[in-house]
């Protein structure tokens, strides 16, 4: 059963966190709108798509900033409790510091569950609309995927390559398709100057087609100026969009990563990093809550301002650590698992140290 003190602190915890969201997300929308309104007008973005973009923007950005809002809200209301000597009164009544933390842990648990379901199932859908609108109207002309020197392993025997790919026209240049037998020997190789997806006929059109079939020491060559045929791959999957992992829910992301591993995708670490960050996000809620309570539960000379300044500094350091290790995992082959674990372990140790000091 929750005591009166538990309910009081938990109510302040959730109310302040909700207030942070209601205050800062509209500000974020207004800042973004002021910055992007010119591009939206120039690119003739329809009003209904703009409205949906900001609905998705609210979910996407809100989830991204959840840990920071949580951290600052705990510092804010706990500092007020400390300045009003309410925490001193609670602890002087015989309540241990560990018992005092219970409503914070309950609140962090509730937020962590919300963050888990949002990041696993709700945010991926919002990410689709958010990113599609951004590349369609705000970054018009910029590519949202790799378009040069694309190599893909379709399965254990089939490999494809294009020197460049135009997603808008569904057109690839200098296409090759190779199939190997169980002895890792070439069965045949198809090459073409261009490969294009012909939607109305649901097939592929190869220009300057050539097929070289190998039988032992003999090779047969077939060539045509143009050939319409069918392949067991989607031309749009030759190079997934850069944000594709963000658009997959919990189950889809696992399947997608397995498929990309089988294909030998060069940027597999990017997708794995997204997966691990999602799982680590609820844990981050607990770590930041403990740090915030430890920092703000002691009455200081500078009052709430000093606590908020210290809290903001820690928040920026956490973001810096998270970004640095994320870039290392994406670009240098550093383990994505370690890239997620290290910042959380470092700040977990900091939370433990600050808690010990606060108890004294």
TINUTOR-748457 format. One record per residue (C-alpha): residue number from 1; x, y, z. Coordinates in nm, 2 decimals. Example, Ala and Ser with C-alpha at 12.3 -4.5 7.8 and 13.67 -1.06 7.14 Angstrom:
BEGIN
<node 1,<1.23,-0.45,0.78>>
<node 2,<1.37,-0.11,0.71>>
! end
This chain:
BEGIN
<node 1,<0.00,0.00,0.00>>
<node 2,<0.12,0.35,-0.08>>
<node 3,<0.15,0.59,0.22>>
<node 4,<0.04,0.95,0.21>>
<node 5,<0.40,1.06,0.15>>
<node 6,<0.43,0.81,-0.14>>
<node 7,<0.12,0.94,-0.31>>
<node 8,<0.23,1.30,-0.25>>
<node 9,<0.58,1.25,-0.41>>
<node 10,<0.45,1.02,-0.69>>
<node 11,<0.18,1.28,-0.78>>
<node 12,<0.44,1.56,-0.79>>
<node 13,<0.67,1.33,-1.00>>
<node 14,<0.41,1.25,-1.26>>
<node 15,<0.25,1.60,-1.27>>
<node 16,<0.59,1.77,-1.31>>
<node 17,<0.70,1.53,-1.59>>
<node 18,<0.36,1.58,-1.77>>
<node 19,<0.40,1.96,-1.73>>
<node 20,<0.75,1.95,-1.88>>
<node 21,<0.61,1.76,-2.19>>
<node 22,<0.32,2.00,-2.23>>
<node 23,<0.54,2.31,-2.20>>
<node 24,<0.84,2.21,-2.41>>
<node 25,<0.70,2.01,-2.69>>
<node 26,<0.47,2.30,-2.81>>
<node 27,<0.78,2.52,-2.79>>
<node 28,<0.97,2.27,-3.00>>
<node 29,<0.69,2.26,-3.26>>
<node 30,<0.69,2.64,-3.28>>
<node 31,<1.06,2.66,-3.32>>
<node 32,<1.06,2.39,-3.59>>
<node 33,<0.77,2.55,-3.77>>
<node 34,<0.94,2.89,-3.77>>
<node 35,<1.26,2.73,-3.91>>
<node 36,<1.09,2.51,-4.18>>
<node 37,<0.78,2.72,-4.29>>
<node 38,<0.97,2.86,-4.58>>
<node 39,<1.07,2.52,-4.72>>
<node 40,<0.71,2.39,-4.67>>
<node 41,<0.57,2.69,-4.87>>
<node 42,<0.84,2.66,-5.14>>
<node 43,<0.78,2.29,-5.18>>
<node 44,<0.40,2.33,-5.16>>
<node 45,<0.35,2.09,-4.87>>
<node 46,<-0.03,2.02,-4.83>>
<node 47,<-0.18,2.14,-4.50>>
<node 48,<-0.31,1.79,-4.40>>
<node 49,<0.05,1.65,-4.45>>
<node 50,<0.19,1.94,-4.24>>
<node 51,<-0.06,1.86,-3.96>>
<node 52,<0.03,1.49,-3.97>>
<node 53,<0.40,1.58,-3.97>>
<node 54,<0.37,1.77,-3.65>>
<node 55,<0.16,1.49,-3.49>>
<node 56,<0.44,1.25,-3.58>>
<node 57,<0.70,1.51,-3.47>>
<node 58,<0.54,1.53,-3.13>>
<node 59,<0.56,1.15,-3.08>>
<node 60,<0.91,1.12,-3.23>>
<node 61,<1.07,1.42,-3.05>>
<node 62,<0.88,1.35,-2.73>>
<node 63,<1.02,1.00,-2.71>>
<node 64,<1.37,1.12,-2.79>>
<node 65,<1.36,1.37,-2.51>>
<node 66,<1.18,1.16,-2.25>>
<node 67,<1.49,1.09,-2.05>>
<node 68,<1.59,1.46,-2.04>>
<node 69,<1.24,1.57,-1.94>>
<node 70,<1.23,1.31,-1.68>>
<node 71,<1.56,1.41,-1.54>>
<node 72,<1.49,1.78,-1.52>>
<node 73,<1.14,1.73,-1.38>>
<node 74,<1.27,1.52,-1.09>>
<node 75,<1.54,1.78,-1.01>>
<node 76,<1.28,2.06,-1.03>>
<node 77,<1.02,1.92,-0.79>>
<node 78,<1.26,1.75,-0.56>>
<node 79,<1.46,2.08,-0.52>>
<node 80,<1.13,2.25,-0.42>>
<node 81,<1.08,1.98,-0.16>>
<node 82,<1.43,2.03,-0.03>>
<node 83,<1.40,2.42,-0.02>>
<node 84,<1.07,2.39,0.17>>
<node 85,<1.25,2.15,0.42>>
<node 86,<0.99,1.89,0.34>>
<node 87,<1.26,1.62,0.28>>
<node 88,<1.42,1.70,0.61>>
<node 89,<1.09,1.66,0.78>>
<node 90,<1.03,1.33,0.61>>
<node 91,<1.37,1.19,0.70>>
<node 92,<1.35,1.33,1.06>>
<node 93,<1.03,1.14,1.11>>
<node 94,<1.22,0.81,1.10>>
<node 95,<1.18,0.73,0.73>>
<node 96,<1.51,0.59,0.58>>
<node 97,<1.65,0.74,0.26>>
<node 98,<1.59,0.41,0.09>>
<node 99,<1.22,0.42,0.19>>
<node 100,<1.21,0.79,0.08>>
<node 101,<1.32,0.67,-0.27>>
<node 102,<1.03,0.42,-0.31>>
<node 103,<0.78,0.66,-0.48>>
<node 104,<1.06,0.77,-0.72>>
<node 105,<1.13,0.41,-0.82>>
<node 106,<0.75,0.35,-0.87>>
<node 107,<0.73,0.67,-1.08>>
<node 108,<1.04,0.57,-1.28>>
<node 109,<0.88,0.22,-1.34>>
<node 110,<0.56,0.37,-1.47>>
<node 111,<0.76,0.61,-1.71>>
<node 112,<0.99,0.32,-1.81>>
<node 113,<0.69,0.10,-1.91>>
<node 114,<0.54,0.39,-2.11>>
<node 115,<0.88,0.45,-2.28>>
<node 116,<0.92,0.08,-2.36>>
<node 117,<0.58,0.05,-2.54>>
<node 118,<0.62,0.39,-2.71>>
<node 119,<0.97,0.32,-2.85>>
<node 120,<0.89,-0.04,-2.95>>
<node 121,<0.55,0.00,-3.11>>
<node 122,<0.42,0.36,-3.13>>
<node 123,<0.73,0.56,-3.23>>
<node 124,<0.82,0.34,-3.53>>
<node 125,<0.49,0.43,-3.70>>
<node 126,<0.55,0.80,-3.63>>
<node 127,<0.90,0.77,-3.76>>
<node 128,<0.78,0.67,-4.10>>
<node 129,<0.56,0.98,-4.15>>
<node 130,<0.82,1.21,-3.98>>
<node 131,<1.11,1.10,-4.20>>
<node 132,<0.91,1.07,-4.53>>
<node 133,<0.78,1.43,-4.49>>
<node 134,<1.13,1.55,-4.40>>
<node 135,<1.29,1.41,-4.71>>
<node 136,<1.00,1.50,-4.94>>
<node 137,<0.95,1.86,-4.84>>
<node 138,<1.23,1.98,-4.60>>
<node 139,<1.53,1.80,-4.75>>
<node 140,<1.40,1.78,-5.11>>
<node 141,<1.67,1.65,-5.35>>
<node 142,<1.88,1.50,-5.07>>
<node 143,<1.92,1.12,-5.07>>
<node 144,<1.79,0.93,-4.77>>
<node 145,<1.99,0.62,-4.86>>
<node 146,<2.32,0.50,-5.01>>
<node 147,<2.30,0.52,-5.39>>
<node 148,<2.64,0.42,-5.51>>
<node 149,<2.83,0.09,-5.53>>
<node 150,<2.55,-0.12,-5.37>>
<node 151,<2.63,-0.49,-5.30>>
<node 152,<2.37,-0.72,-5.16>>
<node 153,<2.37,-1.09,-5.08>>
<node 154,<2.02,-1.22,-5.13>>
<node 155,<2.08,-1.57,-4.99>>
<node 156,<2.36,-1.82,-4.97>>
<node 157,<2.39,-1.85,-5.35>>
<node 158,<2.27,-1.52,-5.50>>
<node 159,<2.46,-1.19,-5.51>>
<node 160,<2.36,-0.86,-5.68>>
<node 161,<2.55,-0.54,-5.75>>
<node 162,<2.46,-0.20,-5.90>>
<node 163,<2.71,0.09,-5.94>>
<node 164,<2.44,0.35,-5.87>>
<node 165,<2.07,0.35,-5.79>>
<node 166,<1.80,0.61,-5.84>>
<node 167,<1.51,0.54,-5.59>>
<node 168,<1.27,0.79,-5.75>>
<node 169,<1.30,0.63,-6.09>>
<node 170,<1.35,0.27,-5.95>>
<node 171,<1.65,0.25,-6.18>>
<node 172,<1.99,0.09,-6.12>>
<node 173,<2.30,0.12,-6.34>>
<node 174,<2.57,-0.14,-6.42>>
<node 175,<2.37,-0.43,-6.27>>
<node 176,<2.51,-0.78,-6.21>>
<node 177,<2.35,-1.09,-6.07>>
<node 178,<2.56,-1.39,-5.98>>
<node 179,<2.46,-1.74,-5.87>>
<node 180,<2.70,-1.99,-5.72>>
<node 181,<2.65,-2.36,-5.66>>
<node 182,<2.71,-2.56,-5.35>>
<node 183,<3.08,-2.59,-5.43>>
<node 184,<3.10,-2.21,-5.44>>
<node 185,<3.15,-2.23,-5.82>>
<node 186,<2.98,-1.98,-6.06>>
<node 187,<2.66,-2.12,-6.22>>
<node 188,<2.58,-1.81,-6.42>>
<node 189,<2.62,-1.44,-6.43>>
<node 190,<2.37,-1.18,-6.56>>
<node 191,<2.49,-0.83,-6.64>>
<node 192,<2.30,-0.53,-6.78>>
<node 193,<2.37,-0.16,-6.84>>
<node 194,<2.04,-0.07,-6.65>>
<node 195,<1.78,-0.25,-6.45>>
<node 196,<1.44,-0.08,-6.40>>
<node 197,<1.13,-0.19,-6.21>>
<node 198,<0.83,-0.18,-6.45>>
<node 199,<0.54,-0.14,-6.21>>
<node 200,<0.25,-0.19,-6.45>>
<node 201,<0.39,-0.52,-6.57>>
<node 202,<0.53,-0.62,-6.22>>
<node 203,<0.87,-0.72,-6.37>>
<node 204,<1.22,-0.59,-6.43>>
<node 205,<1.35,-0.45,-6.76>>
<node 206,<1.71,-0.51,-6.84>>
<node 207,<1.89,-0.30,-7.10>>
<node 208,<2.20,-0.45,-7.29>>
<node 209,<2.13,-0.78,-7.12>>
<node 210,<2.40,-1.05,-7.12>>
<node 211,<2.40,-1.39,-6.94>>
<node 212,<2.70,-1.61,-6.91>>
<node 213,<2.62,-1.97,-6.81>>
<node 214,<2.91,-2.20,-6.70>>
<node 215,<2.92,-2.58,-6.76>>
<node 216,<3.25,-2.71,-6.63>>
<node 217,<3.52,-2.56,-6.86>>
<node 218,<3.25,-2.43,-7.11>>
<node 219,<3.07,-2.11,-7.10>>
<node 220,<2.76,-2.01,-7.30>>
<node 221,<2.68,-1.65,-7.36>>
<node 222,<2.33,-1.51,-7.43>>
<node 223,<2.27,-1.14,-7.51>>
<node 224,<1.97,-0.92,-7.59>>
<node 225,<1.92,-0.55,-7.64>>
<node 226,<1.63,-0.56,-7.38>>
<node 227,<1.48,-0.83,-7.16>>
<node 228,<1.18,-0.83,-6.93>>
<node 229,<1.21,-1.08,-6.65>>
<node 230,<1.13,-1.15,-6.29>>
<node 231,<1.37,-1.16,-5.99>>
<node 232,<1.31,-1.27,-5.63>>
<node 233,<1.40,-0.94,-5.48>>
<node 234,<1.24,-0.59,-5.45>>
<node 235,<1.44,-0.32,-5.62>>
<node 236,<1.36,-0.08,-5.34>>
<node 237,<1.53,-0.32,-5.10>>
<node 238,<1.87,-0.29,-5.28>>
<node 239,<1.94,0.00,-5.04>>
<node 240,<1.71,0.06,-4.75>>
<node 241,<1.65,0.42,-4.64>>
<node 242,<1.90,0.54,-4.37>>
<node 243,<1.62,0.56,-4.11>>
<node 244,<1.47,0.22,-4.19>>
<node 245,<1.55,0.07,-3.84>>
<node 246,<1.36,0.35,-3.67>>
<node 247,<1.05,0.25,-3.86>>
<node 248,<1.05,-0.12,-3.74>>
<node 249,<0.86,-0.23,-3.43>>
<node 250,<1.01,-0.48,-3.18>>
<node 251,<0.94,-0.79,-3.39>>
<node 252,<1.00,-0.64,-3.73>>
<node 253,<1.34,-0.50,-3.63>>
<node 254,<1.46,-0.84,-3.51>>
<node 255,<1.36,-1.00,-3.84>>
<node 256,<1.51,-0.71,-4.04>>
<node 257,<1.84,-0.74,-3.86>>
<node 258,<1.86,-1.11,-3.93>>
<node 259,<1.78,-1.05,-4.29>>
<node 260,<2.05,-0.78,-4.32>>
<node 261,<2.31,-1.01,-4.15>>
<node 262,<2.23,-1.28,-4.41>>
<node 263,<2.27,-1.03,-4.69>>
<node 264,<2.60,-0.91,-4.55>>
<node 265,<2.49,-0.55,-4.51>>
<node 266,<2.78,-0.32,-4.45>>
<node 267,<2.59,-0.09,-4.21>>
<node 268,<2.45,-0.36,-3.99>>
<node 269,<2.59,-0.20,-3.67>>
<node 270,<2.36,0.10,-3.73>>
<node 271,<2.05,-0.13,-3.71>>
<node 272,<2.18,-0.33,-3.41>>
<node 273,<2.26,0.00,-3.23>>
<node 274,<1.90,0.11,-3.27>>
<node 275,<1.78,-0.22,-3.12>>
<node 276,<2.00,-0.20,-2.81>>
<node 277,<1.92,0.17,-2.75>>
<node 278,<1.55,0.08,-2.74>>
<node 279,<1.61,-0.18,-2.48>>
<node 280,<1.84,0.04,-2.27>>
<node 281,<1.60,0.34,-2.27>>
<node 282,<1.38,0.21,-1.98>>
<node 283,<1.70,0.14,-1.77>>
<node 284,<1.81,0.50,-1.84>>
<node 285,<1.49,0.63,-1.68>>
<node 286,<1.59,0.46,-1.35>>
<node 287,<1.95,0.58,-1.36>>
<node 288,<1.86,0.94,-1.44>>
<node 289,<1.59,0.94,-1.17>>
<node 290,<1.84,0.83,-0.90>>
<node 291,<2.10,1.09,-1.01>>
<node 292,<1.83,1.36,-1.01>>
<node 293,<1.71,1.27,-0.66>>
<node 294,<2.06,1.25,-0.53>>
<node 295,<2.16,1.59,-0.67>>
<node 296,<1.84,1.78,-0.56>>
<node 297,<1.74,1.62,-0.23>>
<node 298,<2.00,1.82,-0.04>>
<node 299,<1.93,2.19,0.03>>
<node 300,<2.21,2.40,-0.13>>
<node 301,<2.31,2.76,-0.10>>
<node 302,<2.23,2.82,-0.47>>
<node 303,<1.88,2.66,-0.43>>
<node 304,<1.69,2.52,-0.72>>
<node 305,<1.90,2.72,-0.97>>
<node 306,<2.22,2.54,-0.87>>
<node 307,<2.06,2.20,-0.88>>
<node 308,<1.91,2.27,-1.23>>
<node 309,<2.25,2.40,-1.36>>
<node 310,<2.42,2.09,-1.23>>
<node 311,<2.15,1.87,-1.37>>
<node 312,<2.16,2.02,-1.71>>
<node 313,<2.54,1.98,-1.71>>
<node 314,<2.50,1.61,-1.63>>
<node 315,<2.23,1.57,-1.90>>
<node 316,<2.46,1.72,-2.17>>
<node 317,<2.75,1.50,-2.06>>
<node 318,<2.52,1.19,-2.09>>
<node 319,<2.40,1.30,-2.43>>
<node 320,<2.77,1.35,-2.53>>
<node 321,<2.87,1.01,-2.42>>
<node 322,<2.57,0.85,-2.59>>
<node 323,<2.65,1.03,-2.92>>
<node 324,<3.02,0.96,-2.92>>
<node 325,<2.98,0.58,-2.86>>
<node 326,<2.69,0.57,-3.11>>
<node 327,<2.91,0.72,-3.38>>
<node 328,<3.19,0.48,-3.29>>
<node 329,<2.96,0.18,-3.33>>
<node 330,<2.82,0.31,-3.67>>
<node 331,<3.15,0.41,-3.83>>
<node 332,<3.44,0.23,-3.67>>
<node 333,<3.32,-0.12,-3.61>>
<node 334,<3.29,-0.07,-3.23>>
<node 335,<3.05,-0.31,-3.06>>
<node 336,<2.69,-0.17,-3.06>>
<node 337,<2.63,-0.35,-2.73>>
<node 338,<2.93,-0.19,-2.56>>
<node 339,<2.83,0.15,-2.71>>
<node 340,<2.50,0.13,-2.52>>
<node 341,<2.63,-0.04,-2.21>>
<node 342,<2.93,0.19,-2.14>>
<node 343,<2.73,0.52,-2.09>>
<node 344,<2.47,0.35,-1.88>>
<node 345,<2.74,0.18,-1.66>>
<node 346,<2.93,0.50,-1.62>>
<node 347,<2.62,0.70,-1.51>>
<node 348,<2.50,0.40,-1.31>>
<node 349,<2.82,0.42,-1.10>>
<node 350,<2.77,0.80,-1.08>>
<node 351,<2.42,0.75,-0.95>>
<node 352,<2.54,0.50,-0.68>>
<node 353,<2.82,0.75,-0.57>>
<node 354,<2.58,1.04,-0.55>>
<node 355,<2.33,0.83,-0.36>>
<node 356,<2.59,0.74,-0.10>>
<node 357,<2.68,1.11,-0.05>>
<node 358,<2.31,1.21,-0.03>>
<node 359,<2.24,0.95,0.24>>
<node 360,<2.51,1.11,0.46>>
! end
